[in-house]
Amino acid sequence: MSLSSATMPFPARLRTPLQIDPVLLSIGLALLIGGLVILASASISVSDNTAGDPFYYVQRQAIAALIGTVSAFFCLFVPMNVWQKLGPLMLLIAFALLLVVLIPGVGHEVNGSTRWLRVGVMNVQVSEPARLCLILYIAGYLVRQNKSLRAHFLGFLRPMAVLSLACGLLLAEPDFGAAIVLLATALAMLFVAGARVRDFLLFFSATFVAMAALAITSPYRLERLTAFLDPWSDPFNSGFQLTQSLIAIGRGEWFGVGLGSSVQKLFYLPEAHTDFVFAVYAEEFGLFGSLLLIALFMGLLWRVFKLAIRAANAERFFEACLTVGLGTWLGLQAFINVGVNMGLLPTKGLTLPLISYGRSSLIIAMISIGLLLRVHHELATDARPVNRRRKPKKAKR
């Protein structure tokens, strides 16, 4: 922001012209609109079977997209220094959400996991807003305690203690995938902020051992791991979901079978409109369509990390840390979802951002894009030359 706008009261900021990143906005809109089309095709059978309306899920997703658009637009007018000051409040909100969902009778259980809160007609998956709140808090901490982070193990241990507690609450739901994404995102933010390599490697090693032990000692997680390693050994039980996903991707070949012509979505592939929507997309659009979708996500990440570099060069360190966190989260979740669909990773139950059905995920992803656009606006405004009035020349006598 320019010097003059920085001293304006908050309502006056609404009258400053917005500087929107056209590339970031275009990629976000392409993923959003394309996601609604993909979801309409992937969910048509299950929607008709469960609700008697072939467009039941896509209509609900469209309402969430509208809520996300309004929320993102609101974020465009909130200065980043306000978000930085709200860091402690964001931390409290995150833990309140993660704790409330575990209260018997309050949290909503689906398929053995208590991850949702009923808010009106909508179920909110608490890990989504909690993750965003924690990213905002960590970005503020990294700015306030940067010297301690670089020089002392205690500076590294404090945010790790907070994250360990948050991951413990996520595992109690249980939501193993969300815990991994949160922890990996935070570690990336700490690494970029200048955490000592020895502290980083020590905690990373301990975390990897703990997560591996948790996965091996839990029967249902061990079953998912073994099914991932060899799904064809039990294709009608533990490996059913992955084998059907691989069949769908294989049927797509080079150019796909055409929009709406997927066979696997007709009650063969479980969760075809949520976790495995990419498999349906690959079946209908083939290898070239899949590469196009992956290229859009890579373009989004390229633009986000380029924005982070610009923020760091401008010494806007909160914005740089926040941008790295949001980019890591979106990229990592997309990578995990596609990897699970292709049999490269064990099943995690994570949505494909802006594509899969999941109203909480969609709204939070759009809010994140709104925050990124706000960062671009402030950087672009800072780079503008300040118009100075020329002093009137004195009249010659």
Secondary structure, 3 states (H helix, E strand, C coil): CCHHHHCCCHHHHCCCCCCCCHHHHHHHHHHHHHHHHHHHHHCHHHHHHHHCCCCHHHHHHHHHHHHHHHHHHHHCCCCHHHHHHCHHHHHHHHHHHHHHCCCCCCEEEECCEEEEEEECCEEEECHHHHHHHHHHHHHHHHHHCHHHHHHCHHHHHHHHHHHHHHHHHHHHCCCHHHHHHHHHHHHHHHHHCCCCHHHHHHHHHHHHHHHHHHHHHCHHHHHHHHHHHCHHHCCCCCCHHHHHHHHHHHHHCCCCCCCCCCCCCCCCCCCCCCCCHHHHHHHHHHHHHHHHHHHHHHHHHHHHHHHHHHHHHCCCHHHHHHHHHHHHHHHHHHHHHHHHHCCCCCCCCCCCCCCCCCHHHHHHHHHHHHHHHHHHHHHHHHHCCCCCCCCCCCCCC
